[in-house]
Amino acid sequence: MKKFEYFTAPLLVHSTKEILDNFGQDGWELVQVVPGMNPENLVAYFKREIEEK
């Protein structure tokens, strides 16, 4: 059975692509983006598979 770990991170509207690219380089898959506390912020939810040892 696959196992996953999860992570949430704030996204700034003016640098969204760079932030998402950085998480993607680290193996995180974007699951969802939701509005943050104000219109200039978003919250991203990520997951990545845990490697079995």
mmCIF entry with sequence, helices, sheets and N, C-alpha, C, O atoms, coordinates in Angstrom:
data_MODEL
# 
_entry.id   MODEL 
# 
_entity.id                         1 
_entity.type                       polymer 
_entity.pdbx_number_of_molecules   1 
# 
_entity_poly.entity_id                      1 
_entity_poly.type                           'polypeptide(L)' 
_entity_poly.nstd_linkage                   no 
_entity_poly.nstd_monomer                   no 
_entity_poly.pdbx_seq_one_letter_code       MKKFEYFTAPLLVHSTKEILDNFGQDGWELVQVVPGMNPENLVAYFKREIEEK 
_entity_poly.pdbx_seq_one_letter_code_can   MKKFEYFTAPLLVHSTKEILDNFGQDGWELVQVVPGMNPENLVAYFKREIEEK 
_entity_poly.pdbx_strand_id                 A 
# 
loop_
_entity_poly_seq.entity_id 
_entity_poly_seq.num 
_entity_poly_seq.mon_id 
_entity_poly_seq.hetero 
1 1  MET n 
1 2  LYS n 
1 3  LYS n 
1 4  PHE n 
1 5  GLU n 
1 6  TYR n 
1 7  PHE n 
1 8  THR n 
1 9  ALA n 
1 10 PRO n 
1 11 LEU n 
1 12 LEU n 
1 13 VAL n 
1 14 HIS n 
1 15 SER n 
1 16 THR n 
1 17 LYS n 
1 18 GLU n 
1 19 ILE n 
1 20 LEU n 
1 21 ASP n 
1 22 ASN n 
1 23 PHE n 
1 24 GLY n 
1 25 GLN n 
1 26 ASP n 
1 27 GLY n 
1 28 TRP n 
1 29 GLU n 
1 30 LEU n 
1 31 VAL n 
1 32 GLN n 
1 33 VAL n 
1 34 VAL n 
1 35 PRO n 
1 36 GLY n 
1 37 MET n 
1 38 ASN n 
1 39 PRO n 
1 40 GLU n 
1 41 ASN n 
1 42 LEU n 
1 43 VAL n 
1 44 ALA n 
1 45 TYR n 
1 46 PHE n 
1 47 LYS n 
1 48 ARG n 
1 49 GLU n 
1 50 ILE n 
1 51 GLU n 
1 52 GLU n 
1 53 LYS n 
# 
_struct_asym.id          A 
_struct_asym.entity_id   1 
# 
loop_
_struct_conf.conf_type_id 
_struct_conf.id 
_struct_conf.pdbx_PDB_helix_id 
_struct_conf.beg_label_comp_id 
_struct_conf.beg_label_asym_id 
_struct_conf.beg_label_seq_id 
_struct_conf.pdbx_beg_PDB_ins_code 
_struct_conf.end_label_comp_id 
_struct_conf.end_label_asym_id 
_struct_conf.end_label_seq_id 
_struct_conf.pdbx_end_PDB_ins_code 
_struct_conf.beg_auth_comp_id 
_struct_conf.beg_auth_asym_id 
_struct_conf.beg_auth_seq_id 
_struct_conf.end_auth_comp_id 
_struct_conf.end_auth_asym_id 
_struct_conf.end_auth_seq_id 
_struct_conf.pdbx_PDB_helix_class 
_struct_conf.details 
_struct_conf.pdbx_PDB_helix_length 
HELX_P HELX_P1 AA1 VAL A 13 ? SER A 15 ? VAL A 13 SER A 15 5 ? 3  
HELX_P HELX_P2 AA2 THR A 16 ? GLN A 25 ? THR A 16 GLN A 25 1 ? 10 
# 
_struct_conf_type.id          HELX_P 
_struct_conf_type.criteria    ? 
_struct_conf_type.reference   ? 
# 
_struct_sheet.id               AA1 
_struct_sheet.type             ? 
_struct_sheet.number_strands   3 
_struct_sheet.details          ? 
# 
loop_
_struct_sheet_order.sheet_id 
_struct_sheet_order.range_id_1 
_struct_sheet_order.range_id_2 
_struct_sheet_order.offset 
_struct_sheet_order.sense 
AA1 1 2 ? anti-parallel 
AA1 2 3 ? anti-parallel 
# 
loop_
_struct_sheet_range.sheet_id 
_struct_sheet_range.id 
_struct_sheet_range.beg_label_comp_id 
_struct_sheet_range.beg_label_asym_id 
_struct_sheet_range.beg_label_seq_id 
_struct_sheet_range.pdbx_beg_PDB_ins_code 
_struct_sheet_range.end_label_comp_id 
_struct_sheet_range.end_label_asym_id 
_struct_sheet_range.end_label_seq_id 
_struct_sheet_range.pdbx_end_PDB_ins_code 
_struct_sheet_range.beg_auth_comp_id 
_struct_sheet_range.beg_auth_asym_id 
_struct_sheet_range.beg_auth_seq_id 
_struct_sheet_range.end_auth_comp_id 
_struct_sheet_range.end_auth_asym_id 
_struct_sheet_range.end_auth_seq_id 
AA1 1 PHE A 4  ? LEU A 12 ? PHE A 4  LEU A 12 
AA1 2 ASN A 41 ? GLU A 49 ? ASN A 41 GLU A 49 
AA1 3 GLU A 29 ? PRO A 35 ? GLU A 29 PRO A 35 
# 
loop_
_atom_site.group_PDB 
_atom_site.id 
_atom_site.type_symbol 
_atom_site.label_atom_id 
_atom_site.label_alt_id 
_atom_site.label_comp_id 
_atom_site.label_asym_id 
_atom_site.label_entity_id 
_atom_site.label_seq_id 
_atom_site.pdbx_PDB_ins_code 
_atom_site.Cartn_x 
_atom_site.Cartn_y 
_atom_site.Cartn_z 
_atom_site.occupancy 
_atom_site.B_iso_or_equiv 
_atom_site.pdbx_formal_charge 
_atom_site.auth_seq_id 
_atom_site.auth_comp_id 
_atom_site.auth_asym_id 
_atom_site.auth_atom_id 
_atom_site.pdbx_PDB_model_num 
ATOM 1   N N  . MET A 1 1  ? 0.842  -1.175 0.000   1.00 0.00 ? 1  MET A N  1 
ATOM 2   C CA . MET A 1 1  ? 0.000  0.000  0.000   1.00 0.00 ? 1  MET A CA 1 
ATOM 3   C C  . MET A 1 1  ? 0.891  1.243  0.000   1.00 0.00 ? 1  MET A C  1 
ATOM 4   O O  . MET A 1 1  ? 1.872  1.313  0.740   1.00 0.00 ? 1  MET A O  1 
ATOM 5   N N  . LYS A 1 2  ? 0.545  2.207  -0.824  1.00 0.00 ? 2  LYS A N  1 
ATOM 6   C CA . LYS A 1 2  ? 1.279  3.467  -0.858  1.00 0.00 ? 2  LYS A CA 1 
ATOM 7   C C  . LYS A 1 2  ? 0.967  4.281  0.387   1.00 0.00 ? 2  LYS A C  1 
ATOM 8   O O  . LYS A 1 2  ? -0.153 4.258  0.898   1.00 0.00 ? 2  LYS A O  1 
ATOM 9   N N  . LYS A 1 3  ? 1.981  5.006  0.871   1.00 0.00 ? 3  LYS A N  1 
ATOM 10  C CA . LYS A 1 3  ? 1.803  5.920  1.998   1.00 0.00 ? 3  LYS A CA 1 
ATOM 11  C C  . LYS A 1 3  ? 2.260  7.298  1.557   1.00 0.00 ? 3  LYS A C  1 
ATOM 12  O O  . LYS A 1 3  ? 3.199  7.434  0.773   1.00 0.00 ? 3  LYS A O  1 
ATOM 13  N N  . PHE A 1 4  ? 1.587  8.315  2.066   1.00 0.00 ? 4  PHE A N  1 
ATOM 14  C CA . PHE A 1 4  ? 1.877  9.684  1.674   1.00 0.00 ? 4  PHE A CA 1 
ATOM 15  C C  . PHE A 1 4  ? 2.130  10.560 2.888   1.00 0.00 ? 4  PHE A C  1 
ATOM 16  O O  . PHE A 1 4  ? 1.651  10.275 3.986   1.00 0.00 ? 4  PHE A O  1 
ATOM 17  N N  . GLU A 1 5  ? 2.888  11.629 2.678   1.00 0.00 ? 5  GLU A N  1 
ATOM 18  C CA . GLU A 1 5  ? 3.003  12.691 3.659   1.00 0.00 ? 5  GLU A CA 1 
ATOM 19  C C  . GLU A 1 5  ? 2.398  13.936 3.028   1.00 0.00 ? 5  GLU A C  1 
ATOM 20  O O  . GLU A 1 5  ? 2.348  14.060 1.805   1.00 0.00 ? 5  GLU A O  1 
ATOM 21  N N  . TYR A 1 6  ? 1.940  14.852 3.865   1.00 0.00 ? 6  TYR A N  1 
ATOM 22  C CA . TYR A 1 6  ? 1.222  16.036 3.383   1.00 0.00 ? 6  TYR A CA 1 
ATOM 23  C C  . TYR A 1 6  ? 1.858  17.299 3.942   1.00 0.00 ? 6  TYR A C  1 
ATOM 24  O O  . TYR A 1 6  ? 2.505  17.287 4.989   1.00 0.00 ? 6  TYR A O  1 
ATOM 25  N N  . PHE A 1 7  ? 1.654  18.396 3.207   1.00 0.00 ? 7  PHE A N  1 
ATOM 26  C CA . PHE A 1 7  ? 2.266  19.667 3.574   1.00 0.00 ? 7  PHE A CA 1 
ATOM 27  C C  . PHE A 1 7  ? 1.367  20.802 3.094   1.00 0.00 ? 7  PHE A C  1 
ATOM 28  O O  . PHE A 1 7  ? 0.803  20.720 2.002   1.00 0.00 ? 7  PHE A O  1 
ATOM 29  N N  . THR A 1 8  ? 1.226  21.842 3.879   1.00 0.00 ? 8  THR A N  1 
ATOM 30  C CA . THR A 1 8  ? 0.513  23.039 3.436   1.00 0.00 ? 8  THR A CA 1 
ATOM 31  C C  . THR A 1 8  ? 1.502  24.202 3.425   1.00 0.00 ? 8  THR A C  1 
ATOM 32  O O  . THR A 1 8  ? 2.413  24.270 4.250   1.00 0.00 ? 8  THR A O  1 
ATOM 33  N N  . ALA A 1 9  ? 1.303  25.112 2.476   1.00 0.00 ? 9  ALA A N  1 
ATOM 34  C CA . ALA A 1 9  ? 2.207  26.253 2.350   1.00 0.00 ? 9  ALA A CA 1 
ATOM 35  C C  . ALA A 1 9  ? 1.443  27.455 1.833   1.00 0.00 ? 9  ALA A C  1 
ATOM 36  O O  . ALA A 1 9  ? 0.558  27.314 0.989   1.00 0.00 ? 9  ALA A O  1 
ATOM 37  N N  . PRO A 1 10 ? 1.778  28.645 2.334   1.00 0.00 ? 10 PRO A N  1 
ATOM 38  C CA . PRO A 1 10 ? 1.169  29.863 1.798   1.00 0.00 ? 10 PRO A CA 1 
ATOM 39  C C  . PRO A 1 10 ? 1.754  30.184 0.424   1.00 0.00 ? 10 PRO A C  1 
ATOM 40  O O  . PRO A 1 10 ? 2.939  29.962 0.176   1.00 0.00 ? 10 PRO A O  1 
ATOM 41  N N  . LEU A 1 11 ? 0.914  30.707 -0.461  1.00 0.00 ? 11 LEU A N  1 
ATOM 42  C CA . LEU A 1 11 ? 1.361  31.137 -1.795  1.00 0.00 ? 11 LEU A CA 1 
ATOM 43  C C  . LEU A 1 11 ? 1.071  32.623 -1.934  1.00 0.00 ? 11 LEU A C  1 
ATOM 44  O O  . LEU A 1 11 ? -0.017 33.089 -1.595  1.00 0.00 ? 11 LEU A O  1 
ATOM 45  N N  . LEU A 1 12 ? 2.039  33.352 -2.429  1.00 0.00 ? 12 LEU A N  1 
ATOM 46  C CA . LEU A 1 12 ? 1.820  34.761 -2.730  1.00 0.00 ? 12 LEU A CA 1 
ATOM 47  C C  . LEU A 1 12 ? 1.442  34.861 -4.205  1.00 0.00 ? 12 LEU A C  1 
ATOM 48  O O  . LEU A 1 12 ? 2.092  34.256 -5.058  1.00 0.00 ? 12 LEU A O  1 
ATOM 49  N N  . VAL A 1 13 ? 0.398  35.620 -4.503  1.00 0.00 ? 13 VAL A N  1 
ATOM 50  C CA . VAL A 1 13 ? -0.139 35.702 -5.860  1.00 0.00 ? 13 VAL A CA 1 
ATOM 51  C C  . VAL A 1 13 ? 0.930  36.125 -6.866  1.00 0.00 ? 13 VAL A C  1 
ATOM 52  O O  . VAL A 1 13 ? 0.939  35.634 -7.995  1.00 0.00 ? 13 VAL A O  1 
ATOM 53  N N  . HIS A 1 14 ? 1.819  37.018 -6.481  1.00 0.00 ? 14 HIS A N  1 
ATOM 54  C CA . HIS A 1 14 ? 2.810  37.544 -7.436  1.00 0.00 ? 14 HIS A CA 1 
ATOM 55  C C  . HIS A 1 14 ? 3.979  36.593 -7.699  1.00 0.00 ? 14 HIS A C  1 
ATOM 56  O O  . HIS A 1 14 ? 4.783  36.859 -8.593  1.00 0.00 ? 14 HIS A O  1 
ATOM 57  N N  . SER A 1 15 ? 4.100  35.482 -6.942  1.00 0.00 ? 15 SER A N  1 
ATOM 58  C CA . SER A 1 15 ? 5.213  34.554 -7.178  1.00 0.00 ? 15 SER A CA 1 
ATOM 59  C C  . SER A 1 15 ? 4.769  33.095 -7.110  1.00 0.00 ? 15 SER A C  1 
ATOM 60  O O  . SER A 1 15 ? 5.537  32.226 -6.701  1.00 0.00 ? 15 SER A O  1 
ATOM 61  N N  . THR A 1 16 ? 3.538  32.834 -7.509  1.00 0.00 ? 16 THR A N  1 
ATOM 62  C CA . THR A 1 16 ? 2.966  31.492 -7.414  1.00 0.00 ? 16 THR A CA 1 
ATOM 63  C C  . THR A 1 16 ? 3.757  30.462 -8.203  1.00 0.00 ? 16 THR A C  1 
ATOM 64  O O  . THR A 1 16 ? 4.066  29.391 -7.681  1.00 0.00 ? 16 THR A O  1 
ATOM 65  N N  . LYS A 1 17 ? 4.089  30.764 -9.446  1.00 0.00 ? 17 LYS A N  1 
ATOM 66  C CA . LYS A 1 17 ? 4.793  29.789 -10.291 1.00 0.00 ? 17 LYS A CA 1 
ATOM 67  C C  . LYS A 1 17 ? 6.126  29.373 -9.683  1.00 0.00 ? 17 LYS A C  1 
ATOM 68  O O  . LYS A 1 17 ? 6.439  28.183 -9.638  1.00 0.00 ? 17 LYS A O  1 
ATOM 69  N N  . GLU A 1 18 ? 6.899  30.319 -9.223  1.00 0.00 ? 18 GLU A N  1 
ATOM 70  C CA . GLU A 1 18 ? 8.199  30.005 -8.648  1.00 0.00 ? 18 GLU A CA 1 
ATOM 71  C C  . GLU A 1 18 ? 8.064  29.128 -7.405  1.00 0.00 ? 18 GLU A C  1 
ATOM 72  O O  . GLU A 1 18 ? 8.835  28.186 -7.222  1.00 0.00 ? 18 GLU A O  1 
ATOM 73  N N  . ILE A 1 19 ? 7.100  29.432 -6.564  1.00 0.00 ? 19 ILE A N  1 
ATOM 74  C CA . ILE A 1 19 ? 6.883  28.648 -5.345  1.00 0.00 ? 19 ILE A CA 1 
ATOM 75  C C  . ILE A 1 19 ? 6.464  27.222 -5.705  1.00 0.00 ? 19 ILE A C  1 
ATOM 76  O O  . ILE A 1 19 ? 6.997  26.261 -5.151  1.00 0.00 ? 19 ILE A O  1 
ATOM 77  N N  . LEU A 1 20 ? 5.513  27.082 -6.629  1.00 0.00 ? 20 LEU A N  1 
ATOM 78  C CA . LEU A 1 20 ? 5.048  25.746 -7.020  1.00 0.00 ? 20 LEU A CA 1 
ATOM 79  C C  . LEU A 1 20 ? 6.167  24.955 -7.696  1.00 0.00 ? 20 LEU A C  1 
ATOM 80  O O  . LEU A 1 20 ? 6.298  23.755 -7.457  1.00 0.00 ? 20 LEU A O  1 
ATOM 81  N N  . ASP A 1 21 ? 6.975  25.606 -8.533  1.00 0.00 ? 21 ASP A N  1 
ATOM 82  C CA . ASP A 1 21 ? 8.099  24.925 -9.173  1.00 0.00 ? 21 ASP A CA 1 
ATOM 83  C C  . ASP A 1 21 ? 9.087  24.386 -8.140  1.00 0.00 ? 21 ASP A C  1 
ATOM 84  O O  . ASP A 1 21 ? 9.601  23.277 -8.287  1.00 0.00 ? 21 ASP A O  1 
ATOM 85  N N  . ASN A 1 22 ? 9.350  25.169 -7.099  1.00 0.00 ? 22 ASN A N  1 
ATOM 86  C CA . ASN A 1 22 ? 10.284 24.725 -6.053  1.00 0.00 ? 22 ASN A CA 1 
ATOM 87  C C  . ASN A 1 22 ? 9.760  23.487 -5.333  1.00 0.00 ? 22 ASN A C  1 
ATOM 88  O O  . ASN A 1 22 ? 10.518 22.547 -5.092  1.00 0.00 ? 22 ASN A O  1 
ATOM 89  N N  . PHE A 1 23 ? 8.482  23.474 -4.987  1.00 0.00 ? 23 PHE A N  1 
ATOM 90  C CA . PHE A 1 23 ? 7.918  22.295 -4.326  1.00 0.00 ? 23 PHE A CA 1 
ATOM 91  C C  . PHE A 1 23 ? 7.921  21.093 -5.267  1.00 0.00 ? 23 PHE A C  1 
ATOM 92  O O  . PHE A 1 23 ? 8.188  19.972 -4.835  1.00 0.00 ? 23 PHE A O  1 
ATOM 93  N N  . GLY A 1 24 ? 7.631  21.312 -6.534  1.00 0.00 ? 24 GLY A N  1 
ATOM 94  C CA . GLY A 1 24 ? 7.657  20.231 -7.508  1.00 0.00 ? 24 GLY A CA 1 
ATOM 95  C C  . GLY A 1 24 ? 9.044  19.620 -7.653  1.00 0.00 ? 24 GLY A C  1 
ATOM 96  O O  . GLY A 1 24 ? 9.172  18.405 -7.806  1.00 0.00 ? 24 GLY A O  1 
ATOM 97  N N  . GLN A 1 25 ? 10.079 20.444 -7.605  1.00 0.00 ? 25 GLN A N  1 
ATOM 98  C CA . GLN A 1 25 ? 11.454 19.953 -7.677  1.00 0.00 ? 25 GLN A CA 1 
ATOM 99  C C  . GLN A 1 25 ? 11.788 19.048 -6.491  1.00 0.00 ? 25 GLN A C  1 
ATOM 100 O O  . GLN A 1 25 ? 12.638 18.163 -6.599  1.00 0.00 ? 25 GLN A O  1 
ATOM 101 N N  . ASP A 1 26 ? 11.123 19.271 -5.370  1.00 0.00 ? 26 ASP A N  1 
ATOM 102 C CA . ASP A 1 26 ? 11.347 18.455 -4.171  1.00 0.00 ? 26 ASP A CA 1 
ATOM 103 C C  . ASP A 1 26 ? 10.427 17.241 -4.106  1.00 0.00 ? 26 ASP A C  1 
ATOM 104 O O  . ASP A 1 26 ? 10.410 16.524 -3.106  1.00 0.00 ? 26 ASP A O  1 
ATOM 105 N N  . GLY A 1 27 ? 9.661  17.009 -5.173  1.00 0.00 ? 27 GLY A N  1 
ATOM 106 C CA . GLY A 1 27 ? 8.821  15.815 -5.233  1.00 0.00 ? 27 GLY A CA 1 
ATOM 107 C C  . GLY A 1 27 ? 7.405  15.985 -4.711  1.00 0.00 ? 27 GLY A C  1 
ATOM 108 O O  . GLY A 1 27 ? 6.658  15.010 -4.630  1.00 0.00 ? 27 GLY A O  1 
ATOM 109 N N  . TRP A 1 28 ? 7.018  17.210 -4.354  1.00 0.00 ? 28 TRP A N  1 
ATOM 110 C CA . TRP A 1 28 ? 5.660  17.453 -3.853  1.00 0.00 ? 28 TRP A CA 1 
ATOM 111 C C  . TRP A 1 28 ? 4.695  17.599 -5.019  1.00 0.00 ? 28 TRP A C  1 
ATOM 112 O O  . TRP A 1 28 ? 4.999  18.276 -6.001  1.00 0.00 ? 28 TRP A O  1 
ATOM 113 N N  . GLU A 1 29 ? 3.545  16.973 -4.913  1.00 0.00 ? 29 GLU A N  1 
ATOM 114 C CA . GLU A 1 29 ? 2.474  17.085 -5.913  1.00 0.00 ? 29 GLU A CA 1 
ATOM 115 C C  . GLU A 1 29 ? 1.394  18.009 -5.358  1.00 0.00 ? 29 GLU A C  1 
ATOM 116 O O  . GLU A 1 29 ? 0.928  17.821 -4.234  1.00 0.00 ? 29 GLU A O  1 
ATOM 117 N N  . LEU A 1 30 ? 0.999  19.003 -6.144  1.00 0.00 ? 30 LEU A N  1 
ATOM 118 C CA . LEU A 1 30 ? -0.052 19.925 -5.735  1.00 0.00 ? 30 LEU A CA 1 
ATOM 119 C C  . LEU A 1 30 ? -1.391 19.204 -5.740  1.00 0.00 ? 30 LEU A C  1 
ATOM 120 O O  . LEU A 1 30 ? -1.765 18.575 -6.729  1.00 0.00 ? 30 LEU A O  1 
ATOM 121 N N  . VAL A 1 31 ? -2.113 19.303 -4.617  1.00 0.00 ? 31 VAL A N  1 
ATOM 122 C CA . VAL A 1 31 ? -3.421 18.663 -4.499  1.00 0.00 ? 31 VAL A CA 1 
ATOM 123 C C  . VAL A 1 31 ? -4.528 19.695 -4.681  1.00 0.00 ? 31 VAL A C  1 
ATOM 124 O O  . VAL A 1 31 ? -5.496 19.458 -5.404  1.00 0.00 ? 31 VAL A O  1 
ATOM 125 N N  . GLN A 1 32 ? -4.378 20.851 -4.014  1.00 0.00 ? 32 GLN A N  1 
ATOM 126 C CA . GLN A 1 32 ? -5.441 21.860 -4.057  1.00 0.00 ? 32 GLN A CA 1 
ATOM 127 C C  . GLN A 1 32 ? -4.881 23.211 -3.636  1.00 0.00 ? 32 GLN A C  1 
ATOM 128 O O  . GLN A 1 32 ? -3.936 23.290 -2.851  1.00 0.00 ? 32 GLN A O  1 
ATOM 129 N N  . VAL A 1 33 ? -5.480 24.276 -4.172  1.00 0.00 ? 33 VAL A N  1 
ATOM 130 C CA . VAL A 1 33 ? -5.180 25.638 -3.737  1.00 0.00 ? 33 VAL A CA 1 
ATOM 131 C C  . VAL A 1 33 ? -6.490 26.267 -3.283  1.00 0.00 ? 33 VAL A C  1 
ATOM 132 O O  . VAL A 1 33 ? -7.495 26.206 -3.991  1.00 0.00 ? 33 VAL A O  1 
ATOM 133 N N  . VAL A 1 34 ? -6.472 26.870 -2.100  1.00 0.00 ? 34 VAL A N  1 
ATOM 134 C CA . VAL A 1 34 ? -7.663 27.513 -1.549  1.00 0.00 ? 34 VAL A CA 1 
ATOM 135 C C  . VAL A 1 34 ? -7.324 28.953 -1.169  1.00 0.00 ? 34 VAL A C  1 
ATOM 136 O O  . VAL A 1 34 ? -6.157 29.272 -0.944  1.00 0.00 ? 34 VAL A O  1 
ATOM 137 N N  . PRO A 1 35 ? -8.336 29.831 -1.094  1.00 0.00 ? 35 PRO A N  1 
ATOM 138 C CA . PRO A 1 35 ? -8.083 31.220 -0.696  1.00 0.00 ? 35 PRO A CA 1 
ATOM 139 C C  . PRO A 1 35 ? -7.525 31.299 0.718   1.00 0.00 ? 35 PRO A C  1 
ATOM 140 O O  . PRO A 1 35 ? -7.892 30.515 1.594   1.00 0.00 ? 35 PRO A O  1 
ATOM 141 N N  . GLY A 1 36 ? -6.627 32.266 0.923   1.00 0.00 ? 36 GLY A N  1 
ATOM 142 C CA . GLY A 1 36 ? -6.062 32.505 2.244   1.00 0.00 ? 36 GLY A CA 1 
ATOM 143 C C  . GLY A 1 36 ? -6.885 33.528 3.010   1.00 0.00 ? 36 GLY A C  1 
ATOM 144 O O  . GLY A 1 36 ? -8.056 33.763 2.713   1.00 0.00 ? 36 GLY A O  1 
ATOM 145 N N  . MET A 1 37 ? -6.247 34.122 3.995   1.00 0.00 ? 37 MET A N  1 
ATOM 146 C CA . MET A 1 37 ? -6.938 35.077 4.858   1.00 0.00 ? 37 MET A CA 1 
ATOM 147 C C  . MET A 1 37 ? -7.228 36.404 4.167   1.00 0.00 ? 37 MET A C  1 
ATOM 148 O O  . MET A 1 37 ? -8.146 37.118 4.570   1.00 0.00 ? 37 MET A O  1 
ATOM 149 N N  . ASN A 1 38 ? -6.455 36.747 3.125   1.00 0.00 ? 38 ASN A N  1 
ATOM 150 C CA . ASN A 1 38 ? -6.734 37.964 2.377   1.00 0.00 ? 38 ASN A CA 1 
ATOM 151 C C  . ASN A 1 38 ? -6.572 37.674 0.885   1.00 0.00 ? 38 ASN A C  1 
ATOM 152 O O  . ASN A 1 38 ? -6.016 36.636 0.528   1.00 0.00 ? 38 ASN A O  1 
ATOM 153 N N  . PRO A 1 39 ? -7.036 38.556 0.010   1.00 0.00 ? 39 PRO A N  1 
ATOM 154 C CA . PRO A 1 39 ? -7.051 38.287 -1.438  1.00 0.00 ? 39 PRO A CA 1 
ATOM 155 C C  . PRO A 1 39 ? -5.669 38.088 -2.066  1.00 0.00 ? 39 PRO A C  1 
ATOM 156 O O  . PRO A 1 39 ? -5.573 37.510 -3.149  1.00 0.00 ? 39 PRO A O  1 
ATOM 157 N N  . GLU A 1 40 ? -4.610 38.545 -1.423  1.00 0.00 ? 40 GLU A N  1 
ATOM 158 C CA . GLU A 1 40 ? -3.266 38.419 -1.986  1.00 0.00 ? 40 GLU A CA 1 
ATOM 159 C C  . GLU A 1 40 ? -2.600 37.095 -1.624  1.00 0.00 ? 40 GLU A C  1 
ATOM 160 O O  . GLU A 1 40 ? -1.524 36.785 -2.134  1.00 0.00 ? 40 GLU A O  1 
ATOM 161 N N  . ASN A 1 41 ? -3.234 36.310 -0.744  1.00 0.00 ? 41 ASN A N  1 
ATOM 162 C CA . ASN A 1 41 ? -2.641 35.048 -0.303  1.00 0.00 ? 41 ASN A CA 1 
ATOM 163 C C  . ASN A 1 41 ? -3.512 33.858 -0.663  1.00 0.00 ? 41 ASN A C  1 
ATOM 164 O O  . ASN A 1 41 ? -4.741 33.932 -0.658  1.00 0.00 ? 41 ASN A O  1 
ATOM 165 N N  . LEU A 1 42 ? -2.841 32.763 -0.975  1.00 0.00 ? 42 LEU A N  1 
ATOM 166 C CA . LEU A 1 42 ? -3.489 31.484 -1.224  1.00 0.00 ? 42 LEU A CA 1 
ATOM 167 C C  . LEU A 1 42 ? -2.806 30.451 -0.336  1.00 0.00 ? 42 LEU A C  1 
ATOM 168 O O  . LEU A 1 42 ? -1.693 30.675 0.138   1.00 0.00 ? 42 LEU A O  1 
ATOM 169 N N  . VAL A 1 43 ? -3.468 29.327 -0.112  1.00 0.00 ? 43 VAL A N  1 
ATOM 170 C CA . VAL A 1 43 ? -2.873 28.228 0.642   1.00 0.00 ? 43 VAL A CA 1 
ATOM 171 C C  . VAL A 1 43 ? -2.853 27.008 -0.267  1.00 0.00 ? 43 VAL A C  1 
ATOM 172 O O  . VAL A 1 43 ? -3.878 26.624 -0.831  1.00 0.00 ? 43 VAL A O  1 
ATOM 173 N N  . ALA A 1 44 ? -1.679 26.404 -0.403  1.00 0.00 ? 44 ALA A N  1 
ATOM 174 C CA . ALA A 1 44 ? -1.515 25.229 -1.254  1.00 0.00 ? 44 ALA A CA 1 
ATOM 175 C C  . ALA A 1 44 ? -1.385 23.984 -0.386  1.00 0.00 ? 44 ALA A C  1 
ATOM 176 O O  . ALA A 1 44 ? -0.718 23.997 0.648   1.00 0.00 ? 44 ALA A O  1 
ATOM 177 N N  . TYR A 1 45 ? -2.028 22.918 -0.823  1.00 0.00 ? 45 TYR A N  1 
ATOM 178 C CA . TYR A 1 45 ? -1.932 21.613 -0.167  1.00 0.00 ? 45 TYR A CA 1 
ATOM 179 C C  . TYR A 1 45 ? -1.169 20.679 -1.100  1.00 0.00 ? 45 TYR A C  1 
ATOM 180 O O  . TYR A 1 45 ? -1.508 20.549 -2.277  1.00 0.00 ? 45 TYR A O  1 
ATOM 181 N N  . PHE A 1 46 ? -0.139 20.032 -0.565  1.00 0.00 ? 46 PHE A N  1 
ATOM 182 C CA . PHE A 1 46 ? 0.719  19.143 -1.335  1.00 0.00 ? 46 PHE A CA 1 
ATOM 183 C C  . PHE A 1 46 ? 0.747  17.755 -0.710  1.00 0.00 ? 46 PHE A C  1 
ATOM 184 O O  . PHE A 1 46 ? 0.434  17.576 0.467   1.00 0.00 ? 46 PHE A O  1 
ATOM 185 N N  . LYS A 1 47 ? 1.133  16.771 -1.535  1.00 0.00 ? 47 LYS A N  1 
ATOM 186 C CA . LYS A 1 47 ? 1.391  15.429 -1.022  1.00 0.00 ? 47 LYS A CA 1 
ATOM 187 C C  . LYS A 1 47 ? 2.565  14.852 -1.791  1.00 0.00 ? 47 LYS A C  1 
ATOM 188 O O  . LYS A 1 47 ? 2.850  15.253 -2.920  1.00 0.00 ? 47 LYS A O  1 
ATOM 189 N N  . ARG A 1 48 ? 3.243  13.899 -1.156  1.00 0.00 ? 48 ARG A N  1 
ATOM 190 C CA . ARG A 1 48 ? 4.270  13.118 -1.846  1.00 0.00 ? 48 ARG A CA 1 
ATOM 191 C C  . ARG A 1 48 ? 4.333  11.737 -1.205  1.00 0.00 ? 48 ARG A C  1 
ATOM 192 O O  . ARG A 1 48 ? 4.079  11.558 -0.014  1.00 0.00 ? 48 ARG A O  1 
ATOM 193 N N  . GLU A 1 49 ? 4.680  10.784 -2.037  1.00 0.00 ? 49 GLU A N  1 
ATOM 194 C CA . GLU A 1 49 ? 4.722  9.401  -1.569  1.00 0.00 ? 49 GLU A CA 1 
ATOM 195 C C  . GLU A 1 49 ? 5.931  9.219  -0.647  1.00 0.00 ? 49 GLU A C  1 
ATOM 196 O O  . GLU A 1 49 ? 7.014  9.750  -0.895  1.00 0.00 ? 49 GLU A O  1 
ATOM 197 N N  . ILE A 1 50 ? 5.710  8.460  0.415   1.00 0.00 ? 50 ILE A N  1 
ATOM 198 C CA . ILE A 1 50 ? 6.782  8.110  1.337   1.00 0.00 ? 50 ILE A CA 1 
ATOM 199 C C  . ILE A 1 50 ? 7.476  6.868  0.794   1.00 0.00 ? 50 ILE A C  1 
ATOM 200 O O  . ILE A 1 50 ? 6.833  5.854  0.521   1.00 0.00 ? 50 ILE A O  1 
ATOM 201 N N  . GLU A 1 51 ? 8.775  6.957  0.642   1.00 0.00 ? 51 GLU A N  1 
ATOM 202 C CA . GLU A 1 51 ? 9.559  5.820  0.150   1.00 0.00 ? 51 GLU A CA 1 
ATOM 203 C C  . GLU A 1 51 ? 9.701  4.790  1.272   1.00 0.00 ? 51 GLU A C  1 
ATOM 204 O O  . GLU A 1 51 ? 10.153 5.115  2.370   1.00 0.00 ? 51 GLU A O  1 
ATOM 205 N N  . GLU A 1 52 ? 9.313  3.557  0.987   1.00 0.00 ? 52 GLU A N  1 
ATOM 206 C CA . GLU A 1 52 ? 9.482  2.473  1.954   1.00 0.00 ? 52 GLU A CA 1 
ATOM 207 C C  . GLU A 1 52 ? 10.949 2.098  2.013   1.00 0.00 ? 52 GLU A C  1 
ATOM 208 O O  . GLU A 1 52 ? 11.614 2.014  0.981   1.00 0.00 ? 52 GLU A O  1 
ATOM 209 N N  . LYS A 1 53 ? 11.462 1.869  3.223   1.00 0.00 ? 53 LYS A N  1 
ATOM 210 C CA . LYS A 1 53 ? 12.878 1.524  3.386   1.00 0.00 ? 53 LYS A CA 1 
ATOM 211 C C  . LYS A 1 53 ? 13.063 0.052  3.598   1.00 0.00 ? 53 LYS A C  1 
ATOM 212 O O  . LYS A 1 53 ? 14.192 -0.412 3.753   1.00 0.00 ? 53 LYS A O  1 
# 
